[in-house]
């Protein structure tokens, strides 16, 4: 699974660094480092939303506060992990 986080200036100001750190932690904590590829990208042009995150090319709007819920609903559940 490929998870790409926007690290452009708008997303940076909205907490991209915190989203990255939280997702890195959750991926490691759940033993998914061999199944989830985490990467960054320049601006995706969706600056009106929270941090732009794509999972296998599907767009999501994620904030530092919603990163754990996003992980459970859109990464963990798609990998069929509890």
Secondary structure, DSSP 8 states (H G I E B T S, - for coil): -EEEEE-SHHHHHTTHHHHHHHHHHHHHHTT-TTT-EEEEES--S-TTSSEEEEETTEEEEE-TTTHHHHHIIIIIGGGT--
